[in-house]
Structures are given as structure tokens and as C-alpha cells.
Amino acid sequence: MVANVLTITVKVGDMVVAGDQLLLLESMKMEIPVLSEISGKVIEVAVVDGEVIQGGDLLVKIEYI
């Protein structure tokens, strides 16, 4: 799936819990929220607003705490 990054909701250093929204993507005129699967600390945001991404691309790296 190809998508555009609309907004990034987190930044490096943020604490997240499972279910928190990390990003909002747009594909085929649909908005797709990307939710955290684990609780932890954001250690990397690998995309920028407006970037085109594909399935399997690294978006956000979270350190499990």
C-alpha cells in the first residue's frame, strides 16, 4: 500500500501507551490512523510530513518500557 504522511502526532522522547495515535496517513482519499501496538518511549520518527511511504517502511521506533 502506498500512502502519504498527513500528520505526525508524536516526537522523539514522548511516552505512548498501546492504542495511542502515532501518525495519520492518507491513501486513496481515506485517512488511516497508525496506532501504537505497545507502551513505551518514542526513540525514532523515521518519516516527515508529506512523505510518501510504502507497506513495510519504518515509521516510528518505540522502546518498550
C-alpha positions in Angstrom: 0.0 0.0 0.0 1.3 3.5 -0.9 0.3 6.3 1.4 1.1 9.9 2.3 2.1 11.0 5.8 -0.5 13.7 6.7 0.5 14.4 10.3 2.9 13.1 12.9 1.4 13.1 16.3 4.5 12.1 18.4 8.1 13.2 18.7 11.3 11.6 20.0 11.1 11.3 23.8 7.3 11.1 24.0 5.8 8.3 26.1 3.0 6.4 24.5 0.6 3.7 25.6 -0.8 0.9 23.4 -3.6 2.4 21.3 -2.2 6.0 21.1 -2.2 7.5 17.6 1.3 8.0 16.2 0.6 9.2 12.7 -2.2 9.9 10.3 -1.8 8.6 6.8 -3.8 9.2 3.6 -4.3 6.6 0.9 -6.9 6.5 -1.9 -8.6 9.6 -0.3 -9.0 7.7 3.0 -7.4 8.8 6.3 -5.7 6.0 8.2 -4.6 6.4 11.8 -1.5 4.5 12.8 -1.8 3.3 16.4 0.9 2.2 18.8 0.9 -1.6 19.5 2.9 -1.3 22.7 3.6 1.1 25.5 7.0 2.8 25.7 9.2 5.7 24.7 9.5 7.0 21.1 13.1 6.8 20.2 12.9 7.5 16.4 10.4 9.1 14.0 11.6 7.8 10.6 9.2 9.9 8.4 8.3 13.5 7.8 5.0 15.3 7.0 4.2 14.9 3.3 6.4 11.9 2.7 5.2 9.0 0.5 5.6 5.7 2.2 5.0 2.0 1.2 4.0 -1.1 3.1 6.8 -2.3 5.3 8.5 1.1 5.7 9.7 2.0 9.2 7.6 4.8 10.6 8.2 5.1 14.3 10.5 3.2 16.6 9.3 2.7 20.2 11.4 1.3 23.1 9.4 -1.0 25.3 9.4 0.1 28.9 
